[in-house]
Amino acid sequence: MLHDESPKKRLTNPKIALEKAAKFCAYQERSQQEVRNKLYEWGLWTDAVEEIISDLIINNFINEERFSKAYSLGKFRMKQWGRIKIKQGLKLKGVSENLIKKGLASINAEDYEQTLIQLYVKRAGQEKESDTYKRKFKLSQYLISRGFESDLVWEVINEHLKK
């Protein structure tokens, strides 16, 4: 071990860990799994971790439904992700299927379609491919990779090519 490295200090006091976890949750919405991972990272034992998670839920620092909605709207508005990519992100955060549906339902359908069209128009203006089939393919791949449903993507592409 190099002389300037100090060994990572384990957090063993559940009261201090609860305070620290509450601050962690107050900073931004967190899923139970994110908080659980952070508590284990701090070196707490399973019993203490589950106790702290329970306290945080009781005191409304953790609310999975609120997290799911905040995550869905945030990723949609800020990063312009489609529903598929948002759903995958929520699954990775350990959110239940039921709450994923609630989170995705919080996205306004008209805003969703407008965002897809805006992304298409912006990308179409940047795309240099002149062959129509290759161009359509490249545009569709881009939009699908952003997490938009392929049927919606093709609907937008075909609608805009008619104009």
C-alpha positions as CSV (number, residue, x, y, z in Angstrom):
1,M,0.0,0.0,0.0
2,L,1.3,3.4,-0.9
3,H,2.0,5.8,2.0
4,D,-0.6,8.4,0.8
5,E,-3.5,5.9,0.7
6,S,-5.5,5.4,3.8
7,P,-7.5,2.2,4.2
8,K,-11.2,2.7,3.5
9,K,-13.0,3.4,6.8
10,R,-16.0,1.2,7.5
11,L,-19.2,2.8,8.8
12,T,-20.3,0.6,11.7
13,N,-22.7,2.9,13.6
14,P,-26.2,2.4,12.3
15,K,-27.4,5.9,13.6
16,I,-24.6,7.7,11.7
17,A,-25.3,5.5,8.6
18,L,-29.0,6.4,8.8
19,E,-28.2,10.1,8.9
20,K,-25.8,9.8,6.0
21,A,-28.3,7.7,4.0
22,A,-31.1,10.2,4.7
23,K,-28.8,12.9,3.2
24,F,-28.0,10.7,0.3
25,C,-31.8,10.3,-0.4
26,A,-32.6,13.9,0.2
27,Y,-30.1,15.0,-2.4
28,Q,-32.1,13.3,-5.2
29,E,-34.6,10.5,-5.6
30,R,-33.1,7.0,-5.0
31,S,-34.4,3.5,-5.5
32,Q,-34.2,1.0,-2.6
33,Q,-31.5,-0.9,-4.5
34,E,-29.3,2.2,-4.9
35,V,-29.5,2.9,-1.2
36,R,-29.0,-0.7,-0.3
37,N,-25.8,-0.9,-2.5
38,K,-24.5,2.4,-1.0
39,L,-25.0,1.0,2.6
40,Y,-23.2,-2.2,1.7
41,E,-20.4,-0.1,0.1
42,W,-20.1,1.7,3.4
43,G,-19.5,-1.6,5.1
44,L,-22.7,-2.2,7.0
45,W,-24.1,-5.7,7.7
46,T,-27.3,-7.1,6.2
47,D,-29.4,-6.6,9.4
48,A,-28.4,-3.0,9.7
49,V,-28.9,-2.3,6.0
50,E,-32.5,-3.6,6.0
51,E,-33.3,-1.7,9.2
52,I,-32.0,1.5,7.7
53,I,-34.0,0.9,4.5
54,S,-37.1,0.4,6.6
55,D,-36.6,3.6,8.5
56,L,-36.0,5.5,5.3
57,I,-39.2,4.2,3.8
58,I,-41.2,4.9,6.9
59,N,-39.9,8.5,7.0
60,N,-40.6,8.9,3.2
61,F,-36.9,9.4,2.2
62,I,-37.4,6.4,-0.1
63,N,-40.5,6.0,-2.2
64,E,-40.2,3.7,-5.2
65,E,-43.2,5.1,-7.0
66,R,-41.9,8.6,-6.7
67,F,-38.5,7.5,-7.8
68,S,-39.9,5.7,-10.8
69,K,-41.8,8.8,-12.0
70,A,-38.9,11.2,-11.3
71,Y,-36.4,8.9,-13.1
72,S,-38.8,8.4,-16.1
73,L,-39.5,12.1,-16.5
74,G,-35.9,13.1,-15.9
75,K,-34.4,10.8,-18.5
76,F,-37.1,11.7,-21.0
77,R,-36.9,15.5,-20.5
78,M,-33.1,15.8,-20.0
79,K,-31.6,13.0,-22.1
80,Q,-34.5,12.5,-24.5
81,W,-34.7,8.8,-23.9
82,G,-37.5,6.7,-25.2
83,R,-39.7,4.4,-23.1
84,I,-37.7,1.2,-23.8
85,K,-34.4,2.7,-22.6
86,I,-36.1,4.2,-19.5
87,K,-37.7,0.9,-18.7
88,Q,-34.3,-0.9,-18.9
89,G,-32.8,1.8,-16.6
90,L,-35.5,1.3,-14.1
91,K,-35.1,-2.5,-14.2
92,L,-31.4,-2.0,-13.5
93,K,-32.3,0.1,-10.5
94,G,-34.4,-2.8,-9.1
95,V,-37.8,-1.2,-9.6
96,S,-40.8,-3.5,-9.9
97,E,-42.7,-4.0,-13.2
98,N,-45.8,-2.4,-11.7
99,L,-44.0,0.8,-10.7
100,I,-42.1,0.9,-14.0
101,K,-45.5,1.1,-15.7
102,K,-46.6,3.9,-13.4
103,G,-43.3,5.8,-14.1
104,L,-43.7,5.4,-17.9
105,A,-47.3,6.5,-17.7
106,S,-46.2,9.8,-16.2
107,I,-44.7,10.8,-19.6
108,N,-47.1,12.8,-21.7
109,A,-47.9,11.1,-25.0
110,E,-47.9,14.3,-27.0
111,D,-44.6,15.4,-25.6
112,Y,-43.2,11.9,-26.3
113,E,-44.2,12.1,-30.0
114,Q,-43.0,15.6,-30.3
115,T,-39.6,14.7,-28.9
116,L,-39.3,11.8,-31.3
117,I,-40.1,14.1,-34.2
118,Q,-37.6,16.7,-33.0
119,L,-34.9,14.1,-32.7
120,Y,-35.7,12.8,-36.2
121,V,-35.7,16.2,-37.8
122,K,-32.4,17.1,-36.1
123,R,-30.7,13.8,-37.0
124,A,-32.1,13.9,-40.6
125,G,-30.5,17.3,-41.1
126,Q,-27.1,15.9,-40.0
127,E,-27.3,12.6,-42.0
128,K,-25.1,12.7,-45.1
129,E,-26.3,9.4,-46.6
130,S,-28.0,10.0,-49.9
131,D,-29.3,6.5,-50.6
132,T,-32.9,6.5,-49.4
133,Y,-32.9,3.0,-48.0
134,K,-29.6,3.4,-46.2
135,R,-30.7,6.8,-44.9
136,K,-33.9,5.5,-43.5
137,F,-32.0,2.6,-41.9
138,K,-29.5,4.9,-40.3
139,L,-32.2,7.2,-39.0
140,S,-34.2,4.4,-37.6
141,Q,-31.2,2.8,-35.9
142,Y,-30.4,6.1,-34.2
143,L,-33.9,6.6,-32.9
144,I,-34.3,3.0,-31.8
145,S,-31.0,3.2,-30.0
146,R,-32.4,6.2,-28.1
147,G,-35.1,3.9,-26.7
148,F,-38.0,4.7,-28.9
149,E,-40.3,1.9,-30.1
150,S,-39.6,0.8,-33.6
151,D,-43.2,1.0,-34.8
152,L,-43.3,4.7,-33.7
153,V,-39.9,5.4,-35.3
154,W,-41.0,4.0,-38.6
155,E,-44.3,5.8,-38.5
156,V,-42.4,9.1,-38.0
157,I,-39.8,8.3,-40.7
158,N,-42.4,7.3,-43.3
159,E,-44.6,10.3,-42.5
160,H,-41.8,12.8,-42.9
161,L,-40.5,11.3,-46.1
162,K,-43.9,11.9,-47.7
163,K,-43.5,15.7,-47.1
